[in-house]
Amino acid sequence: MKIAVAQQNYHIGNFEQNTRKIIEGIKWAKKQGADLVLFSELCVCGYPPRDFLEFDDFLKKSYQAIDTLKEHADTIAVLVGAPQLNPVREGKDLFNAAYFLYNKEIKATVHKTCLPNYDVFDEYRYFEPAYDWNIIEFKGKKLAVTICEDIWNLGDNPLYRNCPMDELMKMKPDIMLNLSASPFDYTHVEDRKAVVKLNVQKYKLPMFYSNCVGSQTEIVFDGGSLIFDKHANLISQLPLFKETMAVFDLKDDGTFDLPIKTHAKDLPDTELVPPELEPDLCTAEIYAAIVMGIRDYFTKMGFDKAILGSSGGIDSAVTLVFACEALGKENVRAVLMPSQYSTGHSVSDAEQLSKQLDNPYDIVPIKNIYDSFLLELKPIFKDSPFGIAEENIQARIRGNLLMAIANKFGYILLNTSNKSELATGYGTLYGDMAGGLGVLGDCYKTQIYSLAKYINREKEIIPAHILTKAPSAELRPGQKDSDSLPDYSIMDKLLYQYIERRQGPGEIKTMGFDAALVDKVLRLVNINEYKRNQFCPIIRISPKAFGIGRRVPIVGKYLS
């Protein structure tokens, strides 16, 4: 049987575009002589649709799209994902469904059993788990169709009571097909291989695994669709971060007349859980994910121009490179806003970077504006000493200038805050925390240095001095980040244990971290939730990003 796999980039709620893209995929598969074409989870409406699923009109448009698609499923079978109404009064109103279209009809539907309700997922908010399980008979083969999480319920600590493939094996299927919407994080590319391998080894059936690609606000989908033979050998992995289609001729014995890409023994057996932060891990993939996150956010929202504050520091430098790569250098405007506390090299470093990238930039000194603020505030501030209020005024002046230029010329402000700063509250609300999209908000400072080195891997793009000088907000004379924060090489590892691995203070202290430092840093994380709660969407690249995937109270006493 010839099976085509479609790895496509969808737009949530853009039924016309999604339908057109799926039809193009069907036509391509037909030209290749495919018997069946496999698309990804909820591809008709885009994933994750979230509360759009509560609108009858949204569901109506989804059903209309299925009616259109089935007319193209004439000589070829088509598997697409879309919501389906639950006819049973009890339970949720919808199923997360896979539609099997053939001969211009809906021949079968499959409902997702394992509904993830952790991290960025909240499917049980909308969907009812499957009531029953059935194979689909097609051209003399029995197809076991599952949806994303359905194949992840293996291992020592299953999350769900039912394992769909265990039920489907009772009907002796020949092929496993999985429609997926599996987001990127720097552990997940290997995780998927491990999980698919475990399924194939357990059930001794070949598997076709179709994953979507593209970014949806903060969540990036990297594709990497997989094809395994029945011996758990990897036959093909479709490219990461790229729309593509491929067709495979599966032999009756569950193998392929294709070279094996990776033998089963060389594939991971378990999901990747790094015990500590590895700043150099998957740097190329993180780079590609962030570029896609920026590009899709802008194109899907109808924007084309970005602006950012360029300070001469590493965070703004890396953000500027990402933006120029994603949007084109001519569409990214850098604004240098020195104060009387800025060092000369900060301006020259930022200027050199923009000249190297050939993007437009402006220099707007803030000293006069800052002095006017202090003059107007003097009757209230009186002779109180210089402190955080004066520092934050500078950050907010810069935020105001950036937003003024953005409003005047139609730019979207990119935020340059990193995860280390956001974790500890080292940022000014409505100042350097302003922006429409957080580019580096899921990257620790040490990871940003790794990204900068990756950017400079072939030639110097980011000036070397930006990589070697001590990080500083430059809001007071001689200021350095280390005045307020521990060394990033230590703090980032500590933060990783608390945020990504959810380790408590006791466990972290036993790892050798200074006890007083652990208490201080964890307190900073928890008391600054109110800042993060007001922050813009962050492009997610880790297993636990700030935002919708990490929900903790603002008003809470734990470790604070």
C-alpha positions as semicolon CSV with decimal commas, in nm:
position;residue;x (nm);y (nm);z (nm)
1;M;0,000;0,000;0,000
2;K;0,131;0,344;-0,094
3;I;0,077;0,592;0,189
4;A;0,152;0,963;0,165
5;V;0,235;1,173;0,471
6;A;0,148;1,543;0,469
7;Q;0,343;1,773;0,701
8;Q;0,173;2,111;0,671
9;N;0,151;2,449;0,844
10;Y;-0,207;2,543;0,936
11;H;-0,365;2,864;1,063
12;I;-0,613;2,832;1,350
13;G;-0,963;2,921;1,234
14;N;-0,855;2,991;0,875
15;F;-1,075;2,722;0,728
16;E;-1,044;2,845;0,370
17;Q;-0,665;2,839;0,374
18;N;-0,641;2,511;0,565
19;T;-0,889;2,343;0,332
20;R;-0,706;2,471;0,024
21;K;-0,375;2,343;0,164
22;I;-0,521;1,999;0,241
23;I;-0,672;1,976;-0,108
24;E;-0,332;2,058;-0,258
25;G;-0,188;1,777;-0,048
26;I;-0,455;1,534;-0,169
27;K;-0,387;1,627;-0,532
28;W;-0,012;1,579;-0,481
29;A;-0,068;1,237;-0,323
30;K;-0,291;1,133;-0,613
31;K;-0,019;1,223;-0,864
32;Q;0,221;1,000;-0,672
33;G;-0,023;0,710;-0,698
34;A;-0,086;0,697;-0,324
35;D;-0,372;0,484;-0,192
36;L;-0,405;0,694;0,124
37;V;-0,284;1,032;0,246
38;L;-0,233;1,103;0,616
39;F;-0,268;1,455;0,758
40;S;-0,223;1,579;1,116
41;E;-0,438;1,628;1,426
42;L;-0,717;1,890;1,399
43;C;-0,563;2,006;1,071
44;V;-0,899;2,130;0,940
45;C;-0,936;2,395;1,213
46;G;-0,575;2,426;1,330
47;Y;-0,427;2,322;1,665
48;P;-0,485;2,427;1,940
49;P;-0,825;2,591;1,874
50;R;-0,897;2,638;2,246
51;D;-1,217;2,830;2,325
52;F;-1,300;2,874;1,957
53;L;-1,445;2,525;2,006
54;E;-1,721;2,680;2,217
55;F;-1,859;2,870;1,915
56;D;-2,123;2,694;1,706
57;D;-2,018;2,892;1,400
58;F;-1,659;2,764;1,434
59;L;-1,785;2,405;1,441
60;K;-2,018;2,471;1,149
61;K;-1,727;2,594;0,938
62;S;-1,529;2,284;1,034
63;Y;-1,809;2,056;0,917
64;Q;-1,838;2,253;0,594
65;A;-1,467;2,203;0,534
66;I;-1,504;1,827;0,581
67;D;-1,787;1,829;0,323
68;T;-1,556;2,006;0,079
69;L;-1,264;1,772;0,145
70;K;-1,461;1,452;0,100
71;E;-1,537;1,551;-0,262
72;H;-1,165;1,525;-0,331
73;A;-1,138;1,188;-0,158
74;D;-1,263;0,996;-0,459
75;T;-0,992;0,759;-0,580
76;I;-0,777;0,812;-0,271
77;A;-0,845;0,771;0,100
78;V;-0,786;1,074;0,319
79;L;-0,729;1,091;0,695
80;V;-0,779;1,439;0,841
81;G;-0,830;1,573;1,193
82;A;-1,127;1,787;1,300
83;P;-1,368;1,823;1,592
84;Q;-1,684;1,609;1,589
85;L;-2,003;1,661;1,784
86;N;-2,077;1,409;2,057
87;P;-2,435;1,277;2,012
88;V;-2,446;1,150;2,372
89;R;-2,595;1,404;2,613
90;E;-2,368;1,311;2,901
91;G;-2,008;1,422;2,884
92;K;-1,834;1,686;2,675
93;D;-1,998;1,808;2,356
94;L;-1,709;1,725;2,123
95;F;-1,463;1,457;2,022
96;N;-1,115;1,519;1,888
97;A;-1,163;1,312;1,576
98;A;-0,990;1,167;1,273
99;Y;-1,214;1,149;0,964
100;F;-1,153;0,870;0,713
101;L;-1,277;0,997;0,376
102;Y;-1,308;0,777;0,068
103;N;-1,536;0,753;-0,235
104;K;-1,655;1,105;-0,149
105;E;-1,795;0,982;0,181
106;I;-1,708;0,983;0,550
107;K;-1,638;0,613;0,581
108;A;-1,533;0,618;0,948
109;T;-1,435;0,843;1,234
110;V;-1,188;0,770;1,513
111;H;-1,201;0,951;1,845
112;K;-0,900;1,041;2,055
113;T;-0,884;0,849;2,381
114;C;-0,598;1,007;2,575
115;L;-0,672;1,376;2,619
116;P;-0,368;1,563;2,756
117;N;-0,441;1,810;3,030
118;Y;-0,093;1,923;3,133
119;D;0,156;2,194;3,038
120;V;0,024;2,375;2,725
121;F;-0,249;2,114;2,669
122;D;-0,605;2,142;2,800
123;E;-0,796;1,905;2,574
124;Y;-1,016;1,761;2,847
125;R;-1,164;2,110;2,880
126;Y;-1,331;2,057;2,542
127;F;-1,329;1,692;2,438
128;E;-1,480;1,365;2,554
129;P;-1,254;1,056;2,546
130;A;-1,340;0,780;2,299
131;Y;-1,611;0,536;2,403
132;D;-1,503;0,254;2,170
133;W;-1,224;0,147;1,940
134;N;-1,243;0,002;1,589
135;I;-1,003;-0,061;1,308
136;I;-1,072;0,072;0,956
137;E;-1,069;-0,181;0,671
138;F;-0,926;-0,047;0,347
139;K;-0,802;-0,228;0,037
140;G;-0,753;-0,554;0,219
141;K;-0,567;-0,397;0,513
142;K;-0,679;-0,323;0,867
143;L;-0,578;0,025;0,978
144;A;-0,526;0,115;1,345
145;V;-0,574;0,491;1,359
146;T;-0,475;0,689;1,669
147;I;-0,440;1,058;1,749
148;C;-0,123;1,208;1,902
149;E;-0,132;1,139;2,278
150;D;-0,297;0,800;2,217
151;I;0,044;0,645;2,151
152;W;0,217;0,813;2,449
153;N;0,042;0,607;2,719
154;L;0,330;0,362;2,758
155;G;0,594;0,323;3,023
156;D;0,598;0,272;3,398
157;N;0,359;0,554;3,488
158;P;0,076;0,576;3,235
159;L;-0,140;0,887;3,261
160;Y;-0,457;0,726;3,131
161;R;-0,665;0,420;3,212
162;N;-0,706;0,310;2,851
163;C;-0,440;0,242;2,590
164;P;-0,615;0,259;2,250
165;M;-0,367;0,037;2,070
166;D;-0,422;-0,241;2,327
167;E;-0,790;-0,235;2,231
168;L;-0,722;-0,211;1,857
169;M;-0,482;-0,507;1,866
170;K;-0,775;-0,732;1,951
171;M;-0,889;-0,676;1,589
172;K;-0,548;-0,772;1,444
173;P;-0,458;-0,458;1,249
174;D;-0,185;-0,443;0,985
175;I;-0,071;-0,080;1,001
176;M;-0,060;0,194;1,267
177;L;-0,136;0,552;1,159
178;N;-0,112;0,848;1,394
179;L;-0,235;1,204;1,337
180;S;-0,034;1,433;1,561
181;A;0,011;1,792;1,677
182;S;0,323;1,752;1,887
183;P;0,493;2,080;1,985
184;F;0,864;2,143;1,973
185;D;1,087;2,163;2,274
186;Y;1,455;2,080;2,286
187;T;1,385;1,731;2,421
188;H;1,094;1,637;2,199
189;V;1,260;1,542;1,869
190;E;1,421;1,243;2,038
191;D;1,118;1,179;2,261
192;R;0,899;1,112;1,959
193;K;1,140;0,862;1,814
194;A;1,153;0,680;2,147
195;V;0,774;0,669;2,183
196;V;0,709;0,553;1,826
197;K;0,982;0,291;1,861
198;L;0,822;0,161;2,184
199;N;0,486;0,130;2,011
200;V;0,628;-0,053;1,713
201;Q;0,826;-0,290;1,933
202;K;0,522;-0,361;2,149
203;Y;0,272;-0,416;1,868
204;K;0,510;-0,532;1,592
205;L;0,339;-0,320;1,327
206;P;0,474;-0,049;1,097
207;M;0,378;0,309;1,187
208;F;0,312;0,626;0,991
209;Y;0,325;0,932;1,216
210;S;0,222;1,270;1,071
211;N;0,306;1,580;1,273
212;C;0,213;1,936;1,179
213;V;0,463;2,217;1,140
214;G;0,443;2,591;1,207
215;S;0,396;2,825;1,501
216;Q;0,068;2,911;1,673
217;T;0,131;3,216;1,894
218;E;0,375;3,077;2,153
219;I;0,370;2,709;2,055
220;V;0,601;2,593;1,776
221;F;0,536;2,268;1,589
222;D;0,847;2,129;1,425
223;G;0,713;1,851;1,202
224;G;0,968;1,571;1,195
225;S;0,702;1,318;1,088
226;L;0,816;0,957;1,121
227;I;0,787;0,632;0,927
228;F;0,889;0,306;1,097
229;D;0,891;-0,049;0,966
230;K;0,751;-0,333;1,176
231;H;1,098;-0,408;1,317
232;A;1,115;-0,059;1,478
233;N;1,368;0,068;1,228
234;L;1,334;0,433;1,132
235;I;1,277;0,449;0,758
236;S;1,230;0,823;0,728
237;Q;1,202;1,140;0,931
238;L;1,056;1,433;0,741
239;P;1,246;1,761;0,775
240;L;1,216;1,974;1,087
241;F;1,051;2,318;1,059
242;K;0,956;2,270;0,695
243;E;0,634;2,189;0,510
244;T;0,682;1,877;0,304
245;M;0,509;1,569;0,169
246;A;0,642;1,222;0,104
247;V;0,499;0,892;-0,015
248;F;0,605;0,545;0,098
249;D;0,532;0,205;-0,050
250;L;0,466;-0,034;0,240
251;K;0,512;-0,401;0,155
252;D;0,268;-0,666;0,274
253;D;0,522;-0,792;0,527
254;G;0,537;-0,454;0,705
255;T;0,872;-0,345;0,561
256;F;0,987;-0,107;0,287
257;D;1,213;-0,132;-0,017
258;L;1,403;0,166;0,121
259;P;1,731;0,195;0,309
260;I;1,694;0,205;0,686
261;K;1,772;0,552;0,816
262;T;1,835;0,439;1,175
263;H;1,830;0,085;1,310
264;A;1,609;0,017;1,612
265;K;1,909;-0,054;1,835
266;D;2,046;0,296;1,766
267;L;1,722;0,478;1,849
268;P;1,645;0,611;2,200
269;D;1,450;0,377;2,428
270;T;1,316;0,640;2,668
271;E;1,210;1,001;2,662
272;L;1,487;1,256;2,703
273;V;1,491;1,420;3,046
274;P;1,819;1,608;3,090
275;P;1,911;1,594;3,462
276;E;2,060;1,942;3,441
277;L;2,062;2,239;3,207
278;E;2,274;2,182;2,897
279;P;2,311;2,528;2,733
280;D;2,450;2,382;2,409
281;L;2,175;2,122;2,367
282;C;1,989;2,145;2,032
283;T;2,109;2,498;1,960
284;A;2,044;2,468;1,584
285;E;1,690;2,342;1,647
286;I;1,620;2,620;1,900
287;Y;1,743;2,875;1,647
288;A;1,510;2,736;1,379
289;A;1,216;2,722;1,622
290;I;1,252;3,086;1,725
291;V;1,288;3,204;1,366
292;M;0,972;3,013;1,274
293;G;0,796;3,148;1,585
294;I;0,864;3,508;1,483
295;R;0,785;3,456;1,114
296;D;0,456;3,276;1,170
297;Y;0,342;3,518;1,440
298;F;0,388;3,805;1,199
299;T;0,252;3,644;0,881
300;K;-0,052;3,487;1,047
301;M;-0,136;3,813;1,224
302;G;-0,088;4,016;0,909
303;F;0,218;4,208;1,034
304;D;0,541;4,258;0,843
305;K;0,763;4,501;1,036
306;A;0,933;4,471;1,376
307;I;1,107;4,713;1,608
308;L;1,325;4,651;1,911
309;G;1,550;4,832;2,153
310;S;1,915;4,763;2,070
311;S;2,128;4,811;2,381
312;G;2,460;4,667;2,274
313;G;2,393;4,368;2,500
314;I;2,373;4,006;2,400
315;D;1,995;3,965;2,441
316;S;1,901;4,244;2,202
317;A;2,179;4,139;1,963
318;V;2,053;3,781;1,936
319;T;1,692;3,902;1,907
320;L;1,790;4,136;1,624
321;V;1,959;3,853;1,433
322;F;1,651;3,632;1,477
323;A;1,419;3,908;1,357
324;C;1,627;3,987;1,049
325;E;1,638;3,618;0,959
326;A;1,263;3,576;1,008
327;L;1,133;3,898;0,854
328;G;1,410;4,033;0,633
329;K;1,665;4,293;0,741
330;E;1,475;4,579;0,576
331;N;1,170;4,508;0,795
332;V;1,347;4,524;1,132
333;R;1,421;4,860;1,292
334;A;1,664;4,886;1,583
335;V;1,650;5,184;1,818
336;L;1,954;5,270;2,031
337;M;1,852;5,477;2,334
338;P;2,162;5,569;2,536
339;S;2,139;5,753;2,867
340;Q;2,408;5,929;3,066
341;Y;2,479;5,591;3,227
342;S;2,535;5,408;2,896
343;T;2,891;5,319;2,810
344;G;3,033;5,432;2,479
345;H;3,091;5,076;2,367
346;S;2,721;4,992;2,414
347;V;2,629;5,237;2,139
348;S;2,921;5,141;1,915
349;D;2,857;4,766;1,961
350;A;2,487;4,806;1,875
351;E;2,571;5,029;1,579
352;Q;2,831;4,784;1,449
353;L;2,578;4,498;1,471
354;S;2,315;4,685;1,266
355;K;2,577;4,783;1,008
356;Q;2,680;4,418;0,988
357;L;2,316;4,307;0,945
358;D;2,234;4,607;0,722
359;N;1,907;4,678;0,904
360;P;1,774;5,032;0,964
361;Y;1,853;5,184;1,302
362;D;1,813;5,510;1,492
363;I;1,993;5,667;1,788
364;V;1,757;5,845;2,028
365;P;1,932;5,967;2,347
366;I;1,705;5,973;2,653
367;K;1,902;6,207;2,885
368;N;1,685;6,515;2,822
369;I;1,361;6,320;2,864
370;Y;1,495;6,156;3,182
371;D;1,603;6,490;3,327
372;S;1,257;6,636;3,259
373;F;1,098;6,346;3,447
374;L;1,319;6,408;3,748
375;L;1,249;6,781;3,734
376;E;0,872;6,727;3,742
377;L;0,903;6,465;4,016
378;K;1,139;6,666;4,235
379;P;0,858;6,821;4,447
380;I;0,747;6,466;4,531
381;F;1,082;6,284;4,536
382;K;1,247;6,581;4,716
383;D;1,606;6,491;4,806
384;S;1,558;6,114;4,841
385;P;1,858;5,914;4,718
386;F;1,884;5,765;4,369
387;G;1,721;5,420;4,360
388;I;1,507;5,177;4,168
389;A;1,246;5,440;4,082
390;E;1,505;5,640;3,888
391;E;1,631;5,322;3,718
392;N;1,281;5,218;3,614
393;I;1,203;5,565;3,475
394;Q;1,480;5,509;3,219
395;A;1,342;5,169;3,118
396;R;0,991;5,309;3,084
397;I;1,112;5,604;2,876
398;R;1,267;5,354;2,637
399;G;0,948;5,151;2,630
400;N;0,745;5,462;2,552
401;L;0,977;5,566;2,272
402;L;0,966;5,223;2,114
403;M;0,587;5,206;2,135
404;A;0,554;5,558;1,992
405;I;0,761;5,467;1,686
406;A;0,575;5,135;1,657
407;N;0,237;5,310;1,664
408;K;0,346;5,577;1,417
409;F;0,486;5,342;1,156
410;G;0,307;5,012;1,214
411;Y;0,581;4,809;1,381
412;I;0,537;4,529;1,632
413;L;0,770;4,557;1,930
414;L;0,981;4,250;1,996
415;N;1,071;4,194;2,359
416;T;1,428;4,091;2,439
417;S;1,395;3,970;2,802
418;N;1,546;3,627;2,872
419;K;1,417;3,347;3,095
420;S;1,672;3,411;3,370
421;E;1,551;3,771;3,404
422;L;1,183;3,682;3,382
423;A;1,227;3,410;3,643
424;T;1,380;3,644;3,898
425;G;1,182;3,959;3,816
426;Y;1,488;4,140;3,679
427;G;1,290;4,366;3,447
428;T;1,065;4,673;3,447
429;L;0,694;4,641;3,380
430;Y;0,586;4,872;3,096
431;G;0,954;4,936;3,027
432;D;1,195;4,668;2,906
433;M;0,915;4,413;2,962
434;A;0,697;4,580;2,697
435;G;0,639;4,407;2,365
436;G;0,406;4,208;2,143
437;L;0,615;3,889;2,138
438;G;0,878;3,750;2,376
439;V;1,155;3,617;2,153
440;L;1,401;3,493;2,417
441;G;1,169;3,454;2,714
442;D;1,214;3,076;2,721
443;C;1,595;3,087;2,685
444;Y;1,820;3,109;2,988
445;K;2,107;3,358;2,965
446;T;2,361;3,078;2,924
447;Q;2,158;2,939;2,632
448;I;2,162;3,282;2,469
449;Y;2,541;3,282;2,471
450;S;2,527;2,942;2,299
451;L;2,286;3,084;2,041
452;A;2,520;3,378;1,980
453;K;2,812;3,142;1,922
454;Y;2,595;2,939;1,684
455;I;2,506;3,258;1,494
456;N;2,879;3,338;1,466
457;R;2,976;2,983;1,373
458;E;3,088;3,070;1,019
459;K;3,168;3,440;1,046
460;E;3,139;3,718;1,303
461;I;2,788;3,862;1,284
462;I;2,748;3,959;1,649
463;P;3,052;4,168;1,750
464;A;3,288;3,972;1,973
465;H;3,280;4,239;2,242
466;I;2,907;4,180;2,295
467;L;2,984;3,817;2,383
468;T;3,269;3,894;2,619
469;K;3,159;4,198;2,820
470;A;2,977;4,165;3,152
471;P;2,596;4,186;3,121
472;S;2,450;4,515;3,245
473;A;2,122;4,705;3,235
474;E;2,326;5,031;3,253
475;L;2,067;5,214;3,461
476;R;2,319;5,351;3,709
477;P;2,695;5,416;3,707
478;G;2,902;5,099;3,680
479;Q;2,598;4,869;3,710
480;K;2,632;4,499;3,632
481;D;2,371;4,219;3,644
482;S;2,592;4,043;3,899
483;D;2,522;4,326;4,145
484;S;2,164;4,199;4,180
485;L;2,178;3,839;4,058
486;P;2,405;3,539;4,111
487;D;2,637;3,438;3,829
488;Y;2,421;3,313;3,541
489;S;2,623;2,993;3,504
490;I;2,512;2,897;3,857
491;M;2,168;3,058;3,869
492;D;2,048;2,912;3,539
493;K;2,125;2,559;3,655
494;L;1,939;2,626;3,979
495;L;1,639;2,775;3,796
496;Y;1,628;2,476;3,563
497;Q;1,593;2,238;3,856
498;Y;1,302;2,438;3,997
499;I;1,118;2,535;3,678
500;E;1,179;2,254;3,430
501;R;1,229;1,966;3,673
502;R;0,997;2,093;3,951
503;Q;1,248;2,007;4,223
504;G;1,186;2,145;4,572
505;P;1,437;2,346;4,776
506;G;1,549;2,041;4,971
507;E;1,634;1,839;4,661
508;I;1,811;2,134;4,499
509;K;2,025;2,193;4,806
510;T;2,136;1,829;4,808
511;M;2,272;1,885;4,455
512;G;2,538;2,112;4,602
513;F;2,381;2,455;4,555
514;D;2,434;2,703;4,839
515;A;2,133;2,682;5,072
516;A;2,091;3,058;5,114
517;L;2,116;3,106;4,738
518;V;1,847;2,843;4,674
519;D;1,608;3,011;4,918
520;K;1,677;3,355;4,768
521;V;1,635;3,251;4,404
522;L;1,320;3,043;4,458
523;R;1,167;3,330;4,651
524;L;1,246;3,567;4,364
525;V;1,076;3,332;4,119
526;N;0,756;3,307;4,320
527;I;0,715;3,671;4,423
528;N;0,756;3,788;4,061
529;E;0,472;3,588;3,911
530;Y;0,269;3,911;3,892
531;K;0,520;4,048;3,641
532;R;0,518;3,739;3,421
533;N;0,138;3,733;3,432
534;Q;0,137;4,068;3,251
535;F;0,405;3,970;2,999
536;C;0,356;3,913;2,626
537;P;0,341;3,564;2,463
538;I;0,676;3,382;2,478
539;I;0,803;3,153;2,202
540;R;0,824;2,814;2,373
541;I;1,139;2,608;2,324
542;S;1,171;2,423;2,657
543;P;0,966;2,152;2,830
544;K;0,836;2,414;3,078
545;A;0,800;2,770;2,954
546;F;0,650;3,068;3,132
547;G;0,298;3,136;3,008
548;I;0,001;2,907;2,960
549;G;0,210;2,596;3,029
550;R;0,306;2,708;3,379
551;R;0,012;2,813;3,592
552;V;0,096;2,921;3,945
553;P;-0,085;3,168;4,169
554;I;0,017;3,532;4,189
555;V;-0,109;3,557;4,547
556;G;0,057;3,258;4,709
557;K;0,284;3,200;5,006
558;Y;0,475;2,892;4,885
559;L;0,852;2,953;4,915
560;S;0,800;3,329;4,915
